[in-house]
Amino acid sequence: MATYKCDKCDMAVNATCGHCDAPLENDDLALPDGKVVQISKCSNGHGKIKSPLCCGQDMVCSL
C-alpha cells in the first residue's frame, strides 16, 4: 500500500478504494501541457485521485 508522508509535519496517510477496499497505488499522470502530477489509483480500475496534500504541499509517497 502506498503511504504518503508530509515532509513538514510528519503526518502520514494510507488510502483504500471506497468501492472495493483495495489499497490505492501510487502513480503519475502526464498532463497535456507536459507536466506530471502524482496520483493515487485503484488497482481494480475504480478511478484515481490527486495525491493528498498537507501543510499546503503534496505529500510524498514512500513506496
C-alpha positions as CSV (number, residue, x, y, z in Angstrom):
1,M,0.0,0.0,0.0
2,A,1.2,3.5,-0.8
3,T,2.0,5.6,2.3
4,Y,2.0,9.3,1.8
5,K,4.0,11.5,4.3
6,C,4.3,15.2,4.8
7,D,7.8,16.5,4.8
8,K,6.9,19.4,7.0
9,C,4.9,17.9,9.9
10,D,5.5,14.1,9.5
11,M,1.7,13.4,9.1
12,A,1.3,10.1,7.2
13,V,-1.8,8.6,5.5
14,N,-2.7,5.3,3.8
15,A,-5.7,5.1,1.5
16,T,-8.0,2.4,0.1
17,C,-10.7,2.4,-2.6
18,G,-14.2,3.1,-1.3
19,H,-15.7,0.6,-3.8
20,C,-13.6,-2.4,-3.3
21,D,-11.3,-1.6,-0.3
22,A,-8.2,-2.3,-2.4
23,P,-5.1,-0.2,-1.3
24,L,-4.6,2.7,-3.6
25,E,-1.4,2.6,-5.6
26,N,1.0,5.5,-6.3
27,D,1.2,6.6,-10.0
28,D,1.9,9.6,-12.2
29,L,-0.5,11.3,-14.6
30,A,1.0,13.1,-17.6
31,L,-1.0,16.3,-18.4
32,P,-1.4,17.7,-22.0
33,D,1.0,20.6,-21.2
34,G,3.8,18.1,-20.3
35,K,3.6,18.4,-16.5
36,V,3.4,15.3,-14.5
37,V,1.1,15.0,-11.4
38,Q,1.4,12.4,-8.7
39,I,-1.8,10.5,-8.2
40,S,-3.2,7.5,-6.3
41,K,-5.3,4.9,-8.3
42,C,-7.4,1.9,-7.6
43,S,-5.7,-1.3,-8.9
44,N,-9.1,-2.6,-9.9
45,G,-9.9,0.3,-12.2
46,H,-12.4,2.2,-10.0
47,G,-10.6,5.5,-10.6
48,K,-7.9,7.8,-9.4
49,I,-7.4,10.9,-7.2
50,K,-4.9,13.6,-6.8
51,S,-2.4,12.5,-4.2
52,P,-3.1,14.0,-0.7
53,L,-2.0,17.5,0.5
54,C,-0.8,18.5,3.9
55,C,0.7,21.8,5.1
56,G,0.0,23.3,1.7
57,Q,2.1,20.9,-0.3
58,D,1.8,17.4,-1.9
59,M,2.5,14.6,0.5
60,V,5.3,12.3,-0.7
61,C,4.8,8.6,-1.4
62,S,7.2,6.3,0.4
63,L,6.9,3.2,-1.7
